[in-house]
């Protein structure tokens, strides 16, 4: 089954993404506390793409597709902003974040703890972030 | 969307957050926390009406951990299981005091 939503790159659209993901997980009878985590991971990636890759430019779009079978749920988030090089990403330590009073850096930490697989690829001018969660 | 209210009784500052704290609304929590940390020594945060928190909201609390280490007393309370698990994913209950109820939060302050 495939579900899809397209939003413009504004942080104000994040609740729409969460509501959409929540309704798909609800249809698939994912337990509430587990669904909350999955919604969070998708929200974090979308927030990063809106803010960093697309600089909150509302003329840019972000496209989220959710596909699932009995074993996995796969989220694909497509955008045309600046590509993110995941190979160069180094997770900061909590000590580093605390001592520098950083507010950023926690989002991807959460996504890595929630999702079973994270991939960032580029295809035909699109950046695609794929998140896979085993059910 | 989040509604933030700050009150003060005796020497205790109480911040109440109701709604959702995400990348868009975390600025409101940040402003309330910054103001409280400028003048207060004992702060409790009621999160019983908080339905959702993303890393942007967690970041607000984490950015004040150095202040907590330097003597400001902060206790969060009333977190739903869904919200608490987000704190647990990053091990934050080891760094920030979390209580179940307001009474327990007040006891932790003293």
gemmi code that builds the backbone of each chain (N, CA, C; Angstrom):
import gemmi

chains = {
    "A": [
        ("UNK", (0.831, -1.198, 0.000), (0.000, 0.000, 0.000), (0.873, 1.259, 0.000)),
        ("UNK", (0.503, 2.254, -0.798), (1.298, 3.484, -0.853), (0.457, 4.686, -0.441)),
        ("UNK", (1.045, 5.535, 0.371), (0.400, 6.783, 0.756), (1.379, 7.914, 0.466)),
        ("UNK", (0.835, 9.065, 0.069), (1.732, 10.145, -0.331), (1.191, 11.513, 0.075)),
        ("UNK", (2.117, 12.399, 0.474), (1.749, 13.793, 0.755), (2.868, 14.708, 0.246)),
        ("UNK", (2.486, 15.856, -0.284), (3.471, 16.860, -0.708), (3.172, 18.144, 0.053)),
        ("UNK", (4.229, 18.712, 0.650), (4.056, 19.980, 1.375), (5.092, 20.991, 0.877)),
        ("UNK", (4.831, 22.266, 1.110), (5.850, 23.268, 0.796), (6.802, 23.365, 1.999)),
        ("UNK", (8.021, 23.848, 1.724), (9.074, 23.821, 2.748), (8.921, 24.947, 3.771)),
        ("UNK", (7.903, 24.822, 4.606), (7.696, 25.743, 5.717), (7.580, 24.905, 6.989)),
        ("UNK", (8.211, 25.399, 8.069), (8.152, 24.654, 9.345), (6.709, 24.520, 9.831)),
        ("UNK", (5.859, 25.460, 9.397), (4.447, 25.408, 9.811), (3.731, 24.170, 9.270)),
        ("UNK", (4.343, 23.522, 8.269), (3.714, 22.322, 7.692), (4.093, 21.036, 8.420)),
        ("UNK", (4.972, 21.122, 9.417), (5.385, 19.897, 10.129), (4.200, 19.184, 10.803)),
        ("UNK", (3.241, 19.930, 11.410), (2.091, 19.208, 11.985), (1.321, 18.391, 10.942)),
        ("UNK", (1.259, 18.882, 9.679), (0.564, 18.139, 8.607), (1.267, 16.809, 8.356)),
        ("UNK", (2.611, 16.851, 8.342), (3.405, 15.628, 8.137), (3.117, 14.648, 9.276)),
        ("UNK", (3.123, 15.155, 10.513), (2.912, 14.265, 11.673), (1.521, 13.648, 11.640)),
        ("UNK", (0.523, 14.459, 11.264), (-0.850, 13.962, 11.204), (-0.972, 12.877, 10.122)),
        ("UNK", (-0.342, 13.128, 8.993), (-0.398, 12.174, 7.877), (0.271, 10.854, 8.267)),
        ("UNK", (1.477, 10.930, 8.823), (2.192, 9.707, 9.230), (1.381, 8.977, 10.313)),
        ("UNK", (0.838, 9.744, 11.239), (0.034, 9.156, 12.312), (-1.163, 8.396, 11.773)),
        ("UNK", (-1.829, 8.965, 10.759), (-3.024, 8.296, 10.230), (-2.644, 7.008, 9.493)),
        ("UNK", (-1.510, 7.031, 8.788), (-1.069, 5.808, 8.087), (-0.687, 4.723, 9.105)),
        ("UNK", (0.005, 5.114, 10.171), (0.405, 4.128, 11.190), (-0.820, 3.583, 11.922)),
        ("UNK", (-1.790, 4.463, 12.127), (-3.029, 4.039, 12.781), (-3.780, 3.017, 11.923)),
        ("UNK", (-3.824, 3.284, 10.614), (-4.467, 2.330, 9.685), (-3.771, 0.976, 9.743)),
        ("UNK", (-2.451, 1.025, 10.001), (-1.672, -0.215, 10.048), (-1.574, -0.793, 11.463)),
        ("UNK", (-2.372, -0.212, 12.352), (-2.494, -0.723, 13.727), (-1.160, -0.783, 14.483)),
        ("UNK", (-0.310, 0.215, 14.237), (0.940, 0.317, 14.993), (0.595, 0.892, 16.373)),
        ("UNK", (1.120, 0.261, 17.433), (0.793, 0.685, 18.802), (1.174, 2.150, 19.032)),
        ("UNK", (0.418, 2.817, 19.888), (0.518, 4.275, 20.038), (1.922, 4.777, 20.395)),
        ("UNK", (2.548, 4.142, 21.389), (3.862, 4.626, 21.831), (4.914, 4.413, 20.731)),
        ("UNK", (4.818, 3.281, 20.033), (5.732, 2.993, 18.914), (5.477, 3.984, 17.764)),
        ("UNK", (4.198, 4.239, 17.492), (3.840, 5.174, 16.418), (4.400, 6.564, 16.722)),
        ("UNK", (4.349, 6.952, 17.992), (4.853, 8.268, 18.402), (6.336, 8.425, 18.023)),
        ("UNK", (7.097, 7.352, 18.253), (8.541, 7.389, 17.922), (8.753, 7.510, 16.412)),
        ("UNK", (7.975, 6.729, 15.644), (8.142, 6.733, 14.187), (7.769, 8.110, 13.622)),
        ("UNK", (6.664, 8.676, 14.132), (6.243, 10.025, 13.706), (7.373, 11.018, 13.990)),
        ("UNK", (7.979, 10.887, 15.177), (9.078, 11.778, 15.576), (10.246, 11.691, 14.582)),
        ("UNK", (10.633, 10.463, 14.219), (11.779, 10.292, 13.305), (11.505, 10.950, 11.951)),
        ("UNK", (10.297, 10.768, 11.427), (9.964, 11.367, 10.125), (9.925, 12.893, 10.258)),
        ("UNK", (9.360, 13.383, 11.352), (9.293, 14.824, 11.620), (10.697, 15.432, 11.682)),
        ("UNK", (11.619, 14.722, 12.341), (12.997, 15.225, 12.479), (13.676, 15.363, 11.109)),
        ("UNK", (13.518, 14.339, 10.269), (14.150, 14.396, 8.942), (13.517, 15.525, 8.118)),
        ("UNK", (12.189, 15.610, 8.158), (11.507, 16.665, 7.386), (11.917, 18.052, 7.883)),
        ("UNK", (12.027, 18.220, 9.209), (12.440, 19.518, 9.762), (13.842, 19.873, 9.273)),
        ("UNK", (14.754, 18.891, 9.298), (16.121, 19.143, 8.822), (16.128, 19.540, 7.344)),
        ("UNK", (15.338, 18.819, 6.549), (15.314, 19.110, 5.104), (14.708, 20.492, 4.846)),
        ("UNK", (13.644, 20.822, 5.572), (13.005, 22.136, 5.386), (13.971, 23.255, 5.791)),
        ("UNK", (14.601, 23.106, 6.970), (15.417, 24.192, 7.526), (16.787, 24.276, 6.854)),
        ("UNK", (17.492, 23.147, 6.779), (18.884, 23.180, 6.308), (19.009, 23.019, 4.790)),
        ("UNK", (18.298, 22.041, 4.212), (18.469, 21.783, 2.778), (17.713, 22.799, 1.926)),
        ("UNK", (16.583, 23.294, 2.441), (15.744, 24.186, 1.632), (15.569, 25.583, 2.234)),
        ("UNK", (16.279, 25.843, 3.326), (16.284, 27.166, 3.972), (14.882, 27.759, 4.139)),
        ("UNK", (13.923, 26.915, 4.491), (12.527, 27.336, 4.740), (11.929, 28.097, 3.552)),
        ("UNK", (12.324, 27.724, 2.329), (11.803, 28.396, 1.138), (10.468, 27.749, 0.733)),
        ("UNK", (9.355, 28.458, 0.923), (8.044, 27.828, 0.667), (7.777, 27.535, -0.810)),
        ("UNK", (8.643, 28.035, -1.715), (8.434, 27.676, -3.129), (9.046, 26.299, -3.433)),
        ("UNK", (9.784, 25.751, -2.455), (10.310, 24.388, -2.606), (9.318, 23.398, -1.996)),
        ("UNK", (9.290, 22.199, -2.570), (8.390, 21.166, -2.049), (9.143, 19.992, -1.450)),
        ("UNK", (8.450, 19.305, -0.601), (8.976, 18.081, 0.011), (7.882, 17.020, -0.166)),
        ("UNK", (8.305, 15.868, -0.655), (7.341, 14.829, -1.002), (7.598, 13.577, -0.167)),
        ("UNK", (6.609, 13.160, 0.583), (6.769, 11.989, 1.457), (5.879, 10.845, 0.959)),
        ("UNK", (6.513, 9.690, 0.742), (5.771, 8.494, 0.337), (5.965, 7.427, 1.408)),
        ("UNK", (4.888, 6.773, 1.773), (4.976, 5.699, 2.774), (4.471, 4.410, 2.135)),
        ("UNK", (5.332, 3.385, 2.154), (4.928, 2.075, 1.623), (5.118, 1.059, 2.725)),
        ("UNK", (4.234, 0.128, 2.813), (4.447, -0.898, 3.827), (3.964, -2.262, 3.372)),
        ("UNK", (4.637, -3.267, 3.927), (4.151, -4.633, 3.785), (4.043, -5.195, 5.197)),
        ("UNK", (3.947, -6.486, 5.326), (3.742, -7.035, 6.677), (4.991, -6.920, 7.553)),
        ("UNK", (6.167, -6.745, 6.920), (7.414, -6.736, 7.696), (8.009, -5.348, 7.934)),
        ("UNK", (7.879, -4.482, 6.956), (8.552, -3.175, 7.026), (7.606, -2.042, 6.667)),
        ("UNK", (7.963, -0.877, 7.181), (7.313, 0.347, 6.691), (8.444, 1.247, 6.178)),
        ("UNK", (8.280, 1.719, 4.936), (9.355, 2.460, 4.271), (8.883, 3.877, 3.962)),
        ("UNK", (9.651, 4.843, 4.461), (9.346, 6.257, 4.241), (10.371, 6.796, 3.238)),
        ("UNK", (9.899, 7.432, 2.155), (10.817, 8.081, 1.210), (10.471, 9.560, 1.163)),
        ("UNK", (11.482, 10.385, 1.480), (11.267, 11.830, 1.509), (12.127, 12.443, 0.404)),
        ("UNK", (11.451, 13.064, -0.591), (12.168, 13.619, -1.748), (12.151, 15.139, -1.694)),
        ("UNK", (13.286, 15.744, -2.016), (13.315, 17.201, -2.133), (14.385, 17.580, -3.134)),
        ("UNK", (14.404, 18.863, -3.501), (15.389, 19.326, -4.483), (16.360, 20.328, -3.859)),
        ("UNK", (16.486, 20.299, -2.547), (17.381, 21.248, -1.880), (18.829, 20.776, -1.924)),
        ("UNK", (19.642, 21.332, -1.022), (21.056, 20.939, -0.961), (21.153, 19.505, -0.431)),
        ("UNK", (21.975, 18.710, -1.105), (22.083, 17.304, -0.691), (22.825, 17.187, 0.641)),
        ("UNK", (22.441, 16.205, 1.436), (23.093, 15.967, 2.732), (24.031, 14.771, 2.586)),
        ("UNK", (25.297, 14.979, 2.927), (26.273, 13.888, 2.809), (26.327, 13.116, 4.132)),
        ("UNK", (25.555, 12.056, 4.177), (25.431, 11.270, 5.407), (26.749, 10.561, 5.747)),
        ("UNK", (27.581, 10.327, 4.711), (28.855, 9.632, 4.962), (29.791, 10.507, 5.810)),
        ("UNK", (29.563, 11.825, 5.739), (30.435, 12.742, 6.505), (29.842, 13.082, 7.867)),
        ("UNK", (28.661, 12.531, 8.156), (28.009, 12.839, 9.437), (28.670, 12.080, 10.575)),
        ("UNK", (29.055, 12.813, 11.593), (29.601, 12.210, 12.804), (28.692, 12.585, 13.939)),
        ("UNK", (28.175, 11.592, 14.631), (27.253, 11.910, 15.718), (27.998, 12.619, 16.848)),
        ("UNK", (27.507, 13.798, 17.258), (28.181, 14.479, 18.378), (27.910, 13.735, 19.684)),
        ("UNK", (28.792, 13.887, 20.653), (28.518, 13.266, 21.949), (27.609, 14.193, 22.739)),
        ("UNK", (26.871, 13.626, 23.690), (25.980, 14.451, 24.509), (26.798, 15.467, 25.310)),
        ("UNK", (27.983, 15.071, 25.771), (28.860, 15.993, 26.515), (29.186, 17.229, 25.683)),
        ("UNK", (29.491, 16.974, 24.402), (29.847, 18.056, 23.481), (28.654, 19.011, 23.310)),
        ("UNK", (27.474, 18.444, 23.146), (26.267, 19.260, 22.958), (25.981, 20.079, 24.217)),
        ("UNK", (26.117, 19.434, 25.387), (25.831, 20.125, 26.655), (26.832, 21.250, 26.899)),
        ("UNK", (28.116, 20.957, 26.722), (29.127, 21.956, 27.071), (29.124, 23.144, 26.117)),
        ("UNK", (28.670, 22.935, 24.879), (28.635, 24.055, 23.926), (27.258, 24.717, 23.890)),
        ("UNK", (26.333, 24.223, 24.740), (24.968, 24.759, 24.816), (24.288, 24.756, 23.452)),
        ("UNK", (24.609, 23.754, 22.643), (23.986, 23.643, 21.318), (22.541, 23.213, 21.458)),
        ("UNK", (21.695, 23.761, 20.588), (20.309, 23.279, 20.582), (20.118, 22.274, 19.450)),
        ("UNK", (21.032, 22.296, 18.464), (20.904, 21.372, 17.335), (21.710, 20.110, 17.559)),
        ("UNK", (21.590, 19.187, 16.634), (22.411, 17.970, 16.688), (21.706, 16.787, 17.298)),
        ("UNK", (20.550, 17.019, 17.917), (19.861, 15.909, 18.581), (18.922, 15.161, 17.635)),
        ("UNK", (18.487, 15.833, 16.557), (17.481, 15.255, 15.665), (17.928, 13.948, 15.026)),
        ("UNK", (19.083, 13.986, 14.385), (19.566, 12.755, 13.719), (19.919, 11.670, 14.726)),
        ("UNK", (20.336, 12.097, 15.942), (20.597, 11.107, 17.006), (19.319, 10.315, 17.287)),
        ("UNK", (18.205, 11.042, 17.362), (16.921, 10.379, 17.614), (16.551, 9.454, 16.451)),
        ("UNK", (16.702, 9.968, 15.221), (16.319, 9.172, 14.040), (17.112, 7.871, 14.012)),
        ("UNK", (18.405, 7.944, 14.326), (19.257, 6.737, 14.304), (18.849, 5.731, 15.371)),
        ("UNK", (18.300, 6.238, 16.476), (17.877, 5.317, 17.545), (16.503, 4.715, 17.277)),
        ("UNK", (15.735, 5.357, 16.396), (14.360, 4.896, 16.148), (14.269, 4.001, 14.910)),
        ("UNK", (14.924, 4.420, 13.824), (14.768, 3.701, 12.557), (15.768, 2.552, 12.443)),
        ("UNK", (15.405, 1.535, 11.658), (16.324, 0.404, 11.456), (17.310, 0.677, 10.332)),
        ("UNK", (16.928, 1.531, 9.386), (17.851, 1.852, 8.295), (17.598, 3.284, 7.812)),
        ("UNK", (18.691, 4.007, 7.553), (18.584, 5.383, 7.040), (19.511, 5.490, 5.833)),
        ("UNK", (18.987, 6.000, 4.712), (19.825, 6.180, 3.522), (19.565, 7.555, 2.927)),
        ("UNK", (20.612, 8.205, 2.472), (20.447, 9.453, 1.722), (21.029, 9.215, 0.330)),
        ("UNK", (20.227, 9.377, -0.725), (20.718, 9.166, -2.094), (20.275, 10.343, -2.969)),
        ("UNK", (20.871, 10.418, -4.161), (20.465, 11.448, -5.124), (20.094, 10.754, -6.433)),
        ("UNK", (18.922, 11.093, -6.961), (18.456, 10.493, -8.219), (17.785, 11.573, -9.044)),
        ("UNK", (18.223, 11.733, -10.294), (17.586, 12.672, -11.242), (17.267, 14.024, -10.579)),
        ("UNK", (18.266, 14.664, -10.011), (18.117, 15.987, -9.372), (17.325, 15.990, -8.068)),
        ("UNK", (16.870, 14.845, -7.648), (16.167, 14.765, -6.370), (17.084, 14.171, -5.308)),
        ("UNK", (16.987, 14.696, -4.099), (17.595, 14.021, -2.939), (16.508, 13.136, -2.355)),
        ("UNK", (16.877, 11.925, -2.023), (15.889, 11.020, -1.423), (16.430, 10.486, -0.102)),
        ("UNK", (15.671, 10.708, 0.952), (16.014, 10.110, 2.237), (15.053, 8.941, 2.450)),
        ("UNK", (15.623, 7.767, 2.649), (14.798, 6.568, 2.875), (14.965, 6.113, 4.321)),
        ("UNK", (13.846, 5.972, 5.001), (13.844, 5.488, 6.386), (13.077, 4.172, 6.417)),
        ("UNK", (13.679, 3.142, 7.003), (12.985, 1.853, 7.076), (12.824, 1.448, 8.538)),
        ("UNK", (11.596, 1.083, 8.875), (11.309, 0.601, 10.220), (10.699, -0.795, 10.109)),
        ("UNK", (11.321, -1.741, 10.818), (10.770, -3.101, 10.836), (9.535, -3.113, 11.728)),
        ("UNK", (8.519, -3.802, 11.263), (7.288, -3.863, 12.064), (7.263, -5.129, 12.900)),
    ],
    "B": [
        ("UNK", (1.898, 23.967, 17.669), (1.456, 25.068, 18.524), (1.629, 24.699, 19.990)),
        ("UNK", (2.184, 25.626, 20.753), (2.324, 25.374, 22.185), (1.908, 26.621, 22.962)),
        ("UNK", (1.245, 26.395, 24.079), (0.914, 27.492, 24.977), (1.831, 27.395, 26.178)),
        ("UNK", (2.497, 28.501, 26.511), (3.420, 28.505, 27.640), (2.937, 29.531, 28.664)),
        ("UNK", (2.891, 29.103, 29.918), (2.555, 30.055, 30.984), (3.600, 29.941, 32.078)),
        ("UNK", (4.045, 31.082, 32.580), (5.010, 31.085, 33.674), (4.392, 31.773, 34.886)),
        ("UNK", (4.474, 31.119, 36.042), (3.982, 31.738, 37.274), (5.061, 31.605, 38.343)),
        ("UNK", (4.918, 32.402, 39.421), (5.879, 32.277, 40.515), (5.149, 32.278, 41.847)),
        ("UNK", (5.462, 31.300, 42.665), (4.853, 31.238, 43.989), (5.974, 30.997, 44.982)),
        ("UNK", (6.017, 31.840, 46.023), (7.150, 31.828, 46.961), (8.431, 31.981, 46.151)),
        ("UNK", (9.361, 31.036, 46.264), (10.602, 31.207, 45.488), (10.677, 30.199, 44.335)),
        ("UNK", (9.496, 29.649, 43.960), (9.506, 28.612, 42.914), (8.828, 29.113, 41.638)),
        ("UNK", (9.552, 28.988, 40.528), (9.023, 29.386, 39.221), (8.433, 28.152, 38.553)),
        ("UNK", (7.205, 28.295, 38.054), (6.564, 27.157, 37.380), (6.230, 27.535, 35.939)),
        ("UNK", (6.721, 26.691, 35.023), (6.423, 26.892, 33.600), (5.484, 25.764, 33.180)),
        ("UNK", (4.369, 26.119, 32.542), (3.420, 25.103, 32.072), (3.417, 25.134, 30.544)),
        ("UNK", (3.697, 23.985, 29.926), (3.701, 23.896, 28.452), (2.574, 22.964, 28.014)),
        ("UNK", (1.692, 23.473, 27.158), (0.559, 22.671, 26.681), (0.560, 22.674, 25.153)),
        ("UNK", (0.481, 21.484, 24.546), (0.409, 21.392, 23.085), (1.565, 20.615, 22.511)),
        ("UNK", (2.144, 21.141, 21.428), (3.212, 20.428, 20.722), (4.430, 21.337, 20.578)),
        ("UNK", (5.591, 20.829, 20.964), (6.831, 21.592, 20.786), (7.628, 20.935, 19.659)),
        ("UNK", (7.715, 21.636, 18.522), (8.492, 21.118, 17.392), (9.454, 22.199, 16.899)),
        ("UNK", (10.020, 21.984, 15.712), (11.016, 22.929, 15.190), (10.425, 24.322, 15.007)),
        ("UNK", (9.109, 24.378, 14.821), (8.462, 25.663, 14.610), (8.135, 26.369, 15.928)),
        ("UNK", (7.684, 25.621, 16.919), (7.178, 26.249, 18.156), (8.175, 26.244, 19.319)),
        ("UNK", (9.337, 25.596, 19.153), (10.280, 25.478, 20.275), (10.788, 26.828, 20.757)),
        ("UNK", (10.744, 27.842, 19.910), (11.217, 29.176, 20.275), (10.442, 29.722, 21.471)),
        ("UNK", (9.155, 29.349, 21.559), (8.331, 29.866, 22.664), (8.754, 29.248, 23.992)),
        ("UNK", (9.053, 27.948, 23.974), (9.563, 27.287, 25.180), (10.943, 27.850, 25.525)),
        ("UNK", (11.749, 28.065, 24.507), (13.104, 28.593, 24.706), (13.065, 29.973, 25.380)),
        ("UNK", (12.178, 30.824, 24.904), (12.063, 32.169, 25.488), (11.674, 32.100, 26.964)),
        ("UNK", (10.699, 31.239, 27.281), (10.247, 31.113, 28.676), (11.358, 30.560, 29.556)),
        ("UNK", (12.091, 29.578, 29.050), (13.177, 28.970, 29.822), (14.316, 29.971, 30.023)),
        ("UNK", (14.647, 30.716, 28.978), (15.731, 31.715, 29.083), (15.393, 32.738, 30.152)),
        ("UNK", (14.156, 33.253, 30.113), (13.737, 34.261, 31.110), (13.832, 33.686, 32.507)),
        ("UNK", (13.339, 32.461, 32.694), (13.357, 31.849, 34.028), (14.791, 31.643, 34.507)),
        ("UNK", (15.655, 31.164, 33.639), (17.035, 30.882, 34.042), (17.826, 32.157, 34.350)),
        ("UNK", (17.361, 33.298, 33.829), (18.060, 34.566, 34.108), (17.874, 34.996, 35.561)),
        ("UNK", (16.680, 34.699, 36.118), (16.379, 35.264, 37.438), (16.082, 34.242, 38.532)),
        ("UNK", (15.753, 33.006, 38.154), (15.268, 32.041, 39.141), (16.320, 30.992, 39.508)),
        ("UNK", (16.136, 30.425, 40.703), (17.034, 29.355, 41.154), (16.310, 28.016, 41.241)),
        ("UNK", (14.963, 28.083, 41.367), (14.166, 26.856, 41.477), (13.066, 26.895, 40.421)),
        ("UNK", (13.142, 25.953, 39.468), (12.190, 25.967, 38.348), (11.563, 24.578, 38.188)),
        ("UNK", (10.225, 24.545, 38.130), (9.565, 23.283, 37.774), (8.815, 23.498, 36.461)),
        ("UNK", (8.795, 22.451, 35.633), (8.122, 22.563, 34.329), (7.050, 21.489, 34.230)),
        ("UNK", (5.795, 21.936, 34.105), (4.652, 21.037, 34.004), (4.463, 20.651, 32.535)),
        ("UNK", (4.748, 19.374, 32.239), (4.605, 18.903, 30.857), (3.410, 17.951, 30.715)),
        ("UNK", (2.484, 18.007, 31.674), (1.347, 17.071, 31.620), (0.418, 17.364, 30.436)),
        ("UNK", (0.458, 18.578, 29.918), (-0.374, 18.895, 28.758), (0.413, 18.866, 27.456)),
        ("UNK", (1.632, 18.336, 27.520), (2.466, 18.288, 26.315), (2.193, 16.997, 25.551)),
        ("UNK", (1.737, 17.146, 24.310), (1.382, 15.961, 23.518), (2.551, 15.470, 22.669)),
        ("UNK", (3.493, 16.388, 22.383), (4.572, 16.022, 21.451), (5.790, 16.890, 21.714)),
        ("UNK", (6.964, 16.282, 21.649), (8.205, 17.075, 21.711), (9.194, 16.487, 20.716)),
        ("UNK", (9.805, 17.362, 19.929), (10.832, 16.899, 18.981), (12.200, 17.315, 19.527)),
        ("UNK", (13.242, 17.045, 18.752), (14.599, 17.364, 19.209), (14.768, 18.855, 19.483)),
        ("UNK", (13.993, 19.681, 18.778), (14.103, 21.131, 18.996), (13.698, 21.474, 20.434)),
        ("UNK", (12.679, 20.786, 20.928), (12.238, 21.003, 22.315), (13.221, 20.419, 23.306)),
        ("UNK", (13.725, 19.221, 23.015), (14.736, 18.614, 23.900), (15.957, 19.523, 23.978)),
        ("UNK", (16.297, 20.115, 22.821), (17.467, 20.993, 22.750), (17.351, 22.182, 23.690)),
        ("UNK", (16.126, 22.655, 23.900), (15.922, 23.782, 24.816), (16.371, 23.378, 26.227)),
        ("UNK", (15.960, 22.186, 26.662), (16.361, 21.725, 28.005), (17.864, 21.429, 28.059)),
        ("UNK", (18.370, 20.772, 27.011), (19.791, 20.398, 26.995), (20.679, 21.646, 27.023)),
        ("UNK", (20.218, 22.723, 26.354), (21.050, 23.939, 26.298), (21.183, 24.602, 27.679)),
        ("UNK", (20.335, 24.191, 28.648), (20.425, 24.763, 30.001), (21.086, 23.817, 31.001)),
        ("UNK", (21.586, 22.677, 30.523), (22.177, 21.714, 31.461), (23.397, 22.274, 32.183)),
        ("UNK", (24.139, 23.142, 31.501), (25.312, 23.750, 32.151), (24.875, 24.643, 33.315)),
        ("UNK", (23.716, 25.333, 33.143), (23.182, 26.167, 34.226), (22.774, 25.296, 35.406)),
        ("UNK", (22.213, 24.121, 35.090), (21.790, 23.207, 36.162), (23.027, 22.755, 36.942)),
        ("UNK", (24.087, 22.472, 36.201), (25.339, 22.041, 36.854), (25.905, 23.154, 37.730)),
        ("UNK", (25.594, 24.413, 37.376), (26.145, 25.508, 38.183), (25.187, 25.937, 39.290)),
        ("UNK", (24.157, 25.116, 39.570), (23.369, 25.355, 40.781), (21.904, 25.681, 40.619)),
        ("UNK", (21.421, 25.869, 39.398), (19.984, 26.138, 39.242), (19.249, 24.791, 39.280)),
        ("UNK", (18.182, 24.771, 40.057), (17.434, 23.536, 40.281), (16.257, 23.461, 39.291)),
        ("UNK", (16.248, 22.450, 38.427), (15.180, 22.285, 37.437), (14.592, 20.893, 37.566)),
        ("UNK", (13.261, 20.817, 37.641), (12.590, 19.512, 37.635), (11.428, 19.555, 36.650)),
        ("UNK", (11.358, 18.557, 35.756), (10.230, 18.431, 34.831), (9.267, 17.413, 35.428)),
        ("UNK", (7.976, 17.603, 35.196), (7.038, 16.593, 35.704), (5.815, 16.445, 34.791)),
        ("UNK", (5.126, 15.295, 35.001), (3.869, 15.055, 34.285), (4.019, 14.561, 32.864)),
        ("UNK", (5.189, 14.028, 32.499), (5.405, 13.599, 31.115), (4.571, 12.347, 30.806)),
        ("UNK", (3.900, 12.347, 29.656), (3.151, 11.165, 29.229), (4.171, 10.089, 28.832)),
        ("UNK", (3.757, 8.806, 28.774), (4.714, 7.767, 28.363), (5.343, 8.048, 27.000)),
        ("UNK", (4.564, 8.602, 26.067), (5.095, 8.885, 24.722), (6.166, 9.970, 24.766)),
        ("UNK", (5.925, 11.001, 25.556), (6.896, 12.101, 25.655), (8.126, 11.650, 26.452)),
        ("UNK", (7.899, 10.891, 27.524), (9.019, 10.414, 28.346), (9.975, 9.548, 27.526)),
        ("UNK", (9.420, 8.708, 26.632), (10.295, 7.822, 25.861), (11.237, 8.615, 24.941)),
        ("UNK", (10.805, 9.815, 24.533), (11.670, 10.648, 23.683), (12.886, 11.115, 24.498)),
        ("UNK", (12.655, 11.496, 25.756), (13.763, 11.865, 26.652), (14.667, 10.647, 26.885)),
        ("UNK", (14.033, 9.484, 27.035), (14.800, 8.258, 27.329), (15.674, 7.825, 26.149)),
        ("UNK", (15.209, 8.096, 24.927), (15.985, 7.696, 23.743), (17.388, 8.297, 23.754)),
        ("UNK", (17.506, 9.487, 24.370), (18.819, 10.155, 24.416), (19.448, 10.099, 25.814)),
        ("UNK", (18.864, 9.315, 26.692), (19.433, 9.183, 28.042), (19.272, 10.424, 28.889)),
        ("UNK", (18.320, 11.288, 28.551), (18.198, 12.560, 29.273), (17.724, 12.420, 30.723)),
        ("UNK", (16.951, 11.367, 31.076), (16.574, 11.267, 32.501), (17.787, 11.109, 33.432)),
        ("UNK", (18.960, 10.772, 32.876), (20.171, 10.728, 33.708), (20.753, 12.132, 33.913)),
        ("UNK", (20.336, 13.071, 33.071), (20.919, 14.420, 33.115), (19.967, 15.483, 33.648)),
        ("UNK", (18.660, 15.212, 33.507), (17.642, 16.186, 33.931), (16.739, 15.500, 34.945)),
        ("UNK", (16.398, 16.197, 36.042), (15.495, 15.607, 37.034), (14.072, 15.540, 36.463)),
        ("UNK", (13.476, 14.350, 36.541), (12.109, 14.164, 36.046), (11.276, 13.527, 37.151)),
        ("UNK", (10.099, 14.117, 37.410), (9.198, 13.592, 38.442), (7.859, 13.232, 37.808)),
        ("UNK", (7.092, 12.385, 38.512), (5.776, 12.002, 37.977), (4.752, 13.108, 38.227)),
        ("UNK", (4.756, 13.629, 39.457), (3.722, 14.604, 39.823), (4.361, 15.924, 40.276)),
        ("UNK", (3.513, 16.939, 40.410), (4.006, 18.240, 40.875), (4.544, 18.125, 42.302)),
        ("UNK", (3.832, 17.342, 43.125), (4.261, 17.167, 44.515), (5.675, 16.567, 44.566)),
        ("UNK", (5.862, 15.542, 43.736), (7.177, 14.894, 43.687), (8.245, 15.870, 43.165)),
        ("UNK", (7.849, 16.687, 42.200), (8.785, 17.681, 41.638), (9.209, 18.677, 42.715)),
        ("UNK", (8.237, 19.139, 43.508), (8.536, 20.106, 44.575), (9.444, 19.475, 45.627)),
        ("UNK", (9.200, 18.195, 45.922), (10.060, 17.494, 46.890), (11.495, 17.391, 46.385)),
        ("UNK", (11.636, 17.177, 45.074), (12.980, 17.052, 44.500), (13.745, 18.376, 44.551)),
        ("UNK", (13.004, 19.474, 44.587), (13.661, 20.788, 44.637), (14.350, 21.023, 45.977)),
        ("UNK", (13.774, 20.428, 47.025), (14.273, 20.760, 48.366), (15.307, 19.769, 48.889)),
    ],
}
model = gemmi.Model(1)
for chain_id, residues in chains.items():
    chain = gemmi.Chain(chain_id)
    for i, (resn, *xyz) in enumerate(residues, 1):
        res = gemmi.Residue()
        res.name, res.seqid = resn, gemmi.SeqId(i, " ")
        for name, pos in zip(("N", "CA", "C"), xyz):
            atom = gemmi.Atom()
            atom.name, atom.element = name, gemmi.Element(name[0])
            atom.pos, atom.b_iso = gemmi.Position(*pos), 0.0
            res.add_atom(atom)
        chain.add_residue(res)
    model.add_chain(chain)
structure = gemmi.Structure()
structure.add_model(model)
structure.setup_entities()
